[in-house]
Amino acid sequence: MRWLLLVCTVFAFVLCFTRHGAGAWGFWLLVGLLGVFATALAFVQARIAGSARGDSLSEYDLKRLREGKDPLKHDRLAR
């Protein structure tokens, strides 16, 4: 989805700079600026989701975290 947003944003800027009327130029510039904002948020969300920890940890894993050790689920993924 984020790649589609990027392509649509670039397309909006191409349309913006190839239009001769002020109304069309302003409209596509606005669409392009909104697209930049949405694309940036989509890439940030994907980056955060890619490095986020799993939703649930067992009681044993929570106990290991409190002791300052890595949870076992994390140890298995590292190997």
C-alpha positions in Angstrom: 0.0 0.0 0.0 2.8 2.4 0.8 4.4 1.9 -2.6 1.1 2.6 -4.3 0.8 5.8 -2.3 4.3 6.8 -3.4 3.5 6.2 -7.0 0.3 8.1 -6.8 2.1 11.0 -5.1 4.8 11.2 -7.8 2.0 11.0 -10.4 0.2 13.9 -8.7 3.4 16.0 -8.8 3.9 15.1 -12.5 0.3 16.2 -13.2 0.8 19.4 -11.2 3.9 20.5 -13.1 2.4 19.7 -16.5 -0.9 21.7 -16.1 -1.2 25.2 -17.5 -4.2 26.4 -15.5 -3.9 27.7 -12.0 -6.8 25.7 -10.7 -5.5 22.4 -11.9 -2.0 23.3 -10.8 -3.3 24.1 -7.3 -5.4 21.0 -7.1 -2.7 18.6 -8.1 -0.2 20.4 -5.8 -2.6 19.9 -2.9 -3.1 16.3 -3.7 0.7 15.8 -4.0 1.4 17.5 -0.6 -1.3 15.3 1.0 0.3 12.3 -0.7 3.7 13.2 0.7 2.2 13.3 4.2 0.3 10.0 3.8 3.3 8.3 2.2 5.6 9.4 5.0 3.2 8.1 7.6 2.8 4.8 5.8 6.6 4.2 5.6 7.0 5.2 9.3 4.2 2.8 10.3 5.8 -0.1 8.3 9.2 0.6 9.9 7.7 0.6 13.4 5.6 -2.5 12.7 8.7 -4.3 11.4 10.7 -3.7 14.5 8.0 -4.1 17.1 8.0 -6.9 19.6 5.3 -9.6 19.5 1.9 -8.8 21.1 2.0 -11.3 24.0 4.7 -12.7 26.2 4.3 -15.6 28.6 4.6 -15.1 32.3 8.0 -16.8 32.2 9.2 -14.3 29.5 7.9 -11.4 31.5 9.8 -12.7 34.6 13.0 -12.9 32.5 12.5 -9.4 31.3 12.1 -8.2 34.9 15.4 -9.9 35.8 17.2 -8.1 32.9 17.4 -11.1 30.6 16.1 -11.5 27.1 12.9 -13.5 26.8 13.2 -17.0 25.3 11.1 -16.1 22.3 13.7 -13.5 21.4 16.5 -16.0 21.8 14.9 -18.4 19.4 14.6 -15.7 16.7 18.2 -14.6 17.0 19.5 -18.1 16.1 
